[in-house]
Amino acid sequence: MSDKTMTAEEAVSRLASGMTLGIGGWGSRRKPMALVRALLRSEVTDLTVVSYGGPDVGMLAAAGRIRKLVAAFATLDSIPLEPHYRAARERGAFELMEIDEAMFMWGLRAAAHRLPFLPVRAGIGSDVMRVNPGLRTVTSPYDDGETFVAMPALRLDAAFVHVNRADRQGNGQYLGPDPYFDDLFCEAADTAYVSCERLVDTAELTKEGPPQSLLVGRHVVTGVIKAPNGAHFTSCAPDYSRDEAFQKSYAGTPWEEFAERFLSGDEQSYRSAVRAWHKEGS
């Protein structure tokens, strides 16, 4: 079987401006932040980003890399509204397709099954249809005659996700409490890049979790990136919790100042800067 390991920079080099990029995780939980930071170091821009948004969306929006955002929310969890996303949205920096969480999931599922849309009850009777005039409804052809939202497939050119463990062939494992639909992101994408806390032999994948924890299959994965602490500052249970102190600082620091201190170098420079920041506060 082929060895799919690569660096974060190699993964990002396969992207192009104007692509549709799906980013896994949920809010400020198990986000592929090392890949997002590598993306910020590149020249790739004009992206359509599809995400259950967290700091991935905040950083890319603040850096001016997003042309259109498809999201159900953008949150840091302990900080309800992602502040850098909010600032970019308030100045009209990108187009927004804001939809219900269930609609988002069904859009990914439709794409994963290569269907043009899937019917869903979510959104009926809400302002989702008003703020997204391009959405359509369908009527059941059966006796019930029920009306549904026809949620269009959220097809992705590429997907970034982060997992706890992976092997070199692309099998990815989560060990935390929630899969966060990362499997759907990968299945909905033409190419999928999986970063992991630890790279292990295939036989070791079932030592820490049951077979059901093998979330991402190698058949949908293009590249595997070893990225210890690669979700920082978001959580990656059970390996580590969210760095709440650093997240609070991120939320309260002007973007240019944060980017200059923490994002002006490579990933190792980022880690060193974070350690220095924590030392200052100790």
C-alpha positions in Angstrom: 0.0 0.0 0.0 1.2 3.5 -0.8 2.8 5.8 1.8 0.7 9.0 1.8 2.7 10.9 4.4 3.7 14.5 3.5 4.4 17.8 5.2 1.7 20.5 5.8 3.5 22.6 3.2 3.3 19.9 0.6 -0.4 19.5 1.3 -1.0 23.2 0.9 1.0 23.3 -2.3 -1.6 21.2 -3.9 -4.3 23.8 -3.3 -5.0 26.7 -5.7 -6.7 30.0 -5.2 -10.4 29.9 -5.9 -10.9 26.4 -4.6 -13.6 25.2 -2.2 -12.0 24.0 1.0 -13.8 22.1 3.7 -12.3 22.3 7.2 -13.3 19.6 9.8 -13.7 19.9 13.5 -16.4 21.8 15.3 -16.0 25.4 16.7 -12.9 25.3 18.8 -12.6 21.5 18.9 -10.1 19.4 17.0 -9.5 21.9 14.3 -6.7 21.2 11.8 -4.9 24.3 12.9 -1.4 23.3 11.8 -2.8 23.0 8.3 -4.6 26.3 8.5 -1.4 28.0 9.7 0.5 26.4 6.7 -2.3 27.8 4.5 -1.8 31.2 5.9 1.9 31.0 5.1 1.0 30.4 1.4 -0.3 32.7 -1.3 -3.6 30.7 -1.7 -6.6 33.0 -1.5 -10.1 33.7 -2.8 -11.4 30.5 -1.1 -14.9 29.2 -0.5 -14.6 27.8 3.0 -17.1 25.2 4.3 -16.8 24.8 8.0 -18.5 24.3 11.3 -16.6 27.5 12.0 -14.0 28.2 14.8 -10.6 29.9 14.8 -9.9 28.4 11.3 -12.6 30.7 9.9 -11.6 33.6 12.1 -7.9 33.5 11.0 -8.6 33.0 7.3 -11.3 35.7 7.3 -9.0 38.2 9.1 -6.2 37.4 6.6 -8.5 38.1 3.7 -8.4 34.6 2.3 -12.1 33.9 2.1 -14.3 34.9 -0.8 -17.4 32.9 0.4 -18.1 31.2 3.7 -20.6 28.3 4.1 -21.2 27.8 7.8 -23.8 27.2 10.5 -21.8 29.2 13.0 -18.4 30.6 13.9 -17.6 30.1 17.6 -14.8 29.6 20.0 -17.1 27.7 22.3 -16.2 29.4 25.5 -16.3 32.7 23.6 -19.7 32.4 21.8 -18.9 34.4 18.7 -15.5 34.2 16.9 -14.3 37.9 17.1 -12.1 38.0 14.0 -14.8 36.4 12.0 -17.3 38.9 13.3 -15.0 41.8 12.5 -14.5 40.6 8.9 -18.2 39.9 8.5 -19.2 43.4 9.8 -16.9 45.0 7.2 -18.4 42.9 4.4 -15.2 41.1 3.6 -16.8 37.9 2.2 -20.1 36.4 1.0 -21.9 34.3 3.6 -24.2 31.3 3.2 -25.5 30.8 6.7 -27.5 27.6 7.2 -28.8 25.3 9.9 -26.4 22.7 11.3 -28.5 19.8 10.0 -28.7 21.4 6.6 -24.9 21.7 6.6 -24.6 18.0 7.5 -27.0 16.9 4.8 -25.1 19.1 2.3 -21.9 17.2 3.1 -23.8 13.9 3.0 -25.2 14.6 -0.4 -21.8 15.5 -1.7 -20.3 12.3 -0.2 -22.9 10.2 -2.0 -22.4 12.3 -5.2 -26.1 13.4 -5.2 -27.1 16.9 -6.3 -29.1 17.5 -3.1 -30.9 15.8 -0.3 -34.3 16.7 1.2 -34.3 17.9 4.8 -36.9 19.3 7.2 -34.4 21.7 8.8 -34.9 25.2 7.6 -38.6 25.0 6.9 -40.4 27.8 8.8 -37.3 29.7 9.5 -35.5 32.7 8.0 -32.9 30.4 6.3 -34.9 30.5 3.1 -35.2 34.3 3.2 -31.5 34.9 3.7 -30.6 32.2 1.2 -32.9 33.0 -1.7 -31.1 30.5 -3.9 -32.4 27.5 -1.9 -35.3 25.5 -3.3 -37.9 23.2 -1.8 -39.1 19.9 -3.1 -42.4 18.0 -2.4 -42.5 14.4 -1.6 -43.9 12.3 -4.5 -45.7 10.0 -2.1 -49.1 10.3 -0.4 -47.7 12.5 2.5 -47.0 15.4 0.1 -44.6 16.9 2.6 -42.4 19.9 1.6 -38.7 19.8 2.3 -35.7 22.0 1.8 -33.6 20.7 -1.1 -30.2 21.1 0.5 -27.6 21.3 -2.3 -24.5 19.1 -2.1 -21.5 20.8 -0.6 -18.9 19.5 -3.0 -15.3 20.3 -1.9 -12.1 20.5 -3.9 -10.2 19.7 -0.8 -10.7 19.0 2.9 -8.5 19.4 5.9 -9.2 17.4 9.1 -7.3 16.5 12.2 -7.4 13.2 14.1 -5.7 11.7 17.1 -4.0 8.8 15.3 -3.4 7.8 11.6 -1.3 5.4 9.7 0.8 6.1 6.6 -1.9 4.7 4.3 -4.5 7.3 5.4 -6.6 5.5 7.9 -7.6 8.1 10.6 -8.8 7.5 14.2 -10.5 9.8 16.6 -10.3 9.0 20.4 -12.4 11.8 21.7 -16.2 12.0 22.4 -17.3 13.2 18.9 -16.3 12.5 15.3 -17.5 16.1 14.2 -18.4 14.8 10.7 -14.8 14.7 9.7 -15.5 11.5 7.7 -18.1 13.4 5.6 -15.7 16.2 4.9 -13.2 13.7 3.5 -15.9 11.8 1.5 -17.3 15.1 0.1 -13.9 16.2 -1.2 -11.9 15.5 -4.3 -8.8 15.4 -2.2 -8.5 15.1 1.6 -5.6 15.9 3.9 -5.5 14.4 7.4 -3.2 15.7 10.1 -2.7 13.6 13.2 -1.3 13.8 16.7 0.6 10.5 16.2 1.5 8.5 13.2 1.3 4.8 14.0 1.4 1.4 12.3 -1.9 0.1 11.1 -2.0 -2.7 13.7 -1.7 -0.2 16.5 -4.9 1.7 15.5 -7.1 -0.7 17.5 -4.9 -0.6 20.7 -6.3 2.7 22.0 -9.9 2.5 20.6 -12.4 0.1 19.1 -12.8 -0.4 15.3 -15.7 2.1 15.3 -13.1 4.9 16.2 -11.5 4.4 12.8 -13.3 7.4 11.4 -11.5 8.1 8.1 -10.8 5.4 5.5 -7.7 5.4 3.4 -9.7 5.3 0.2 -10.7 8.9 0.6 -7.4 10.3 1.9 -4.8 12.0 -0.4 -2.2 12.9 2.2 -1.3 12.3 5.9 0.5 14.9 7.9 2.2 14.2 11.3 1.3 17.2 13.4 1.7 16.8 17.1 -0.3 19.5 18.9 -1.6 20.3 15.4 -5.0 21.3 16.7 -3.7 24.0 19.1 -5.2 26.2 20.5 -8.4 24.2 20.0 -8.9 21.0 22.0 -8.0 17.5 20.8 -9.4 15.2 23.5 -8.1 13.0 25.0 -4.6 14.2 24.0 -5.1 17.7 25.3 -7.7 20.2 26.2 -8.3 23.7 24.7 -5.7 26.3 25.6 -8.2 28.6 27.0 -5.7 31.3 28.1 -4.2 31.5 24.7 -7.5 31.5 23.0 -8.7 34.4 25.2 -5.5 36.3 24.2 -6.1 35.5 20.5 -9.7 36.8 20.8 -8.7 40.0 22.4 -5.6 40.8 20.3 -5.8 42.9 17.1 -5.3 40.5 14.2 -2.2 42.2 12.8 -0.5 42.1 16.2 -1.4 38.4 16.7 -0.3 37.4 13.2 3.0 39.3 13.5 3.9 37.6 16.8 2.6 34.0 16.2 2.2 33.5 12.4 5.1 35.2 10.8 7.3 32.0 10.9 7.0 28.3 10.4 5.1 25.8 12.7 8.2 25.4 14.9 8.3 29.2 15.3 4.6 29.2 16.3 5.2 26.6 19.0 8.2 28.6 20.3 6.2 31.8 20.4 3.3 30.1 22.3 5.7 28.7 24.8 7.3 32.1 25.3 3.9 33.7 25.7 2.9 31.2 28.4 6.2 31.8 30.2 5.5 35.5 30.3 2.2 34.9 32.0 3.5 32.4 34.6 
